[in-house]
Amino acid sequence: MPSLGSGRILSKSYHRFTSDTLFRLIIQTNQYDDIRSSSLQDNDLTSSSSSYTNGHLSEYDLRHLWTLLSQMIRKRLLKHEPCLLPELGAFVLINHPSTDNTINPIKEPFFVLDTSFARRHRLSRIKKPNLSSALSLSLQANGNSTHIEPNTTLSSFNMQTIDYLSLQNESGLTREQLMTAISQIFAIIDREINPYGYCYLEFPQLGHFKIQFGLSTFEFNETFIEEFKTTNEN
């Protein structure tokens, strides 16, 4: 994977971290890596006329992959399945507060930020009193019933992660291209998050990951929420 440190100089001027910023920084980082690699090869007398090819994705391909990832998460949630994202956190299902004594409690989607990520970036999170039990149920459904302590890192558990095979088939990318792109995306997010900055990352057809005044939240689209409600009726 290309070094992401080179992009830090390029990102200092950005005060708003959006989806557009994310893809622009990846492209800039790749371009820097291209120039550096080309320069090193020009100085290599043994490489003579061979041309350098690094396999970086275009901005269009990156955006398409991000859309496919969002759609994959959406499908998982509609089937009441959790999904863990690399180092960032997890989309889970929690029981919706209810005053009646229904046998089958109504569930709602919720994004919980990874504990180590929150600590690293000094971020606050919305507290959910029934979150631990919800995560335990999710893990139990996958044959990994475990008591979850309040400050447990989500990545410590074998929750369902990204379906790389499905993304590879849908995107038409090689596995190496896919893994590199996913790694770049989440590494850039991790690098650019600032508790005093403004973050607004759009997950197409799903919602927005937001950071404002040090508080991390995920707001689901109304259209998704309406569709999700029908899953509680089945």
ChimeraX attribute file (.defattr): number of C-alpha atoms within 10 A of each C-alpha:
attribute: neighborCount
match mode: 1-to-1
recipient: residues
	/A:1	10
	/A:2	15
	/A:3	11
	/A:4	17
	/A:5	11
	/A:6	14
	/A:7	20
	/A:8	14
	/A:9	9
	/A:10	14
	/A:11	18
	/A:12	9
	/A:13	8
	/A:14	13
	/A:15	14
	/A:16	15
	/A:17	20
	/A:18	19
	/A:19	19
	/A:20	14
	/A:21	20
	/A:22	20
	/A:23	20
	/A:24	15
	/A:25	23
	/A:26	23
	/A:27	18
	/A:28	15
	/A:29	23
	/A:30	23
	/A:31	14
	/A:32	18
	/A:33	19
	/A:34	17
	/A:35	11
	/A:36	12
	/A:37	14
	/A:38	15
	/A:39	11
	/A:40	10
	/A:41	17
	/A:42	16
	/A:43	10
	/A:44	10
	/A:45	8
	/A:46	9
	/A:47	11
	/A:48	10
	/A:49	9
	/A:50	9
	/A:51	9
	/A:52	12
	/A:53	9
	/A:54	10
	/A:55	11
	/A:56	18
	/A:57	18
	/A:58	13
	/A:59	14
	/A:60	10
	/A:61	15
	/A:62	21
	/A:63	17
	/A:64	14
	/A:65	22
	/A:66	21
	/A:67	16
	/A:68	19
	/A:69	21
	/A:70	18
	/A:71	16
	/A:72	17
	/A:73	24
	/A:74	23
	/A:75	13
	/A:76	16
	/A:77	22
	/A:78	19
	/A:79	11
	/A:80	19
	/A:81	20
	/A:82	23
	/A:83	22
	/A:84	22
	/A:85	20
	/A:86	16
	/A:87	17
	/A:88	20
	/A:89	20
	/A:90	23
	/A:91	21
	/A:92	23
	/A:93	23
	/A:94	24
	/A:95	17
	/A:96	12
	/A:97	11
	/A:98	9
	/A:99	6
	/A:100	7
	/A:101	7
	/A:102	8
	/A:103	6
	/A:104	9
	/A:105	14
	/A:106	16
	/A:107	18
	/A:108	17
	/A:109	23
	/A:110	20
	/A:111	23
	/A:112	22
	/A:113	23
	/A:114	22
	/A:115	19
	/A:116	17
	/A:117	16
	/A:118	18
	/A:119	10
	/A:120	11
	/A:121	16
	/A:122	14
	/A:123	20
	/A:124	17
	/A:125	16
	/A:126	12
	/A:127	8
	/A:128	12
	/A:129	9
	/A:130	12
	/A:131	18
	/A:132	17
	/A:133	15
	/A:134	18
	/A:135	24
	/A:136	16
	/A:137	18
	/A:138	23
	/A:139	21
	/A:140	14
	/A:141	12
	/A:142	14
	/A:143	11
	/A:144	14
	/A:145	14
	/A:146	15
	/A:147	14
	/A:148	17
	/A:149	8
	/A:150	9
	/A:151	9
	/A:152	14
	/A:153	16
	/A:154	22
	/A:155	18
	/A:156	7
	/A:157	14
	/A:158	12
	/A:159	23
	/A:160	16
	/A:161	14
	/A:162	16
	/A:163	12
	/A:164	14
	/A:165	11
	/A:166	13
	/A:167	18
	/A:168	18
	/A:169	11
	/A:170	12
	/A:171	16
	/A:172	13
	/A:173	16
	/A:174	12
	/A:175	14
	/A:176	11
	/A:177	16
	/A:178	20
	/A:179	15
	/A:180	16
	/A:181	21
	/A:182	18
	/A:183	14
	/A:184	22
	/A:185	18
	/A:186	16
	/A:187	16
	/A:188	20
	/A:189	19
	/A:190	15
	/A:191	14
	/A:192	22
	/A:193	20
	/A:194	20
	/A:195	18
	/A:196	15
	/A:197	15
	/A:198	18
	/A:199	25
	/A:200	18
	/A:201	19
	/A:202	19
	/A:203	22
	/A:204	16
	/A:205	16
	/A:206	23
	/A:207	19
	/A:208	19
	/A:209	18
	/A:210	18
	/A:211	23
	/A:212	16
	/A:213	13
	/A:214	20
	/A:215	15
	/A:216	19
	/A:217	19
	/A:218	22
	/A:219	15
	/A:220	17
	/A:221	14
	/A:222	12
	/A:223	11
	/A:224	16
	/A:225	16
	/A:226	10
	/A:227	11
	/A:228	20
	/A:229	15
	/A:230	10
	/A:231	14
	/A:232	14
	/A:233	8
	/A:234	5
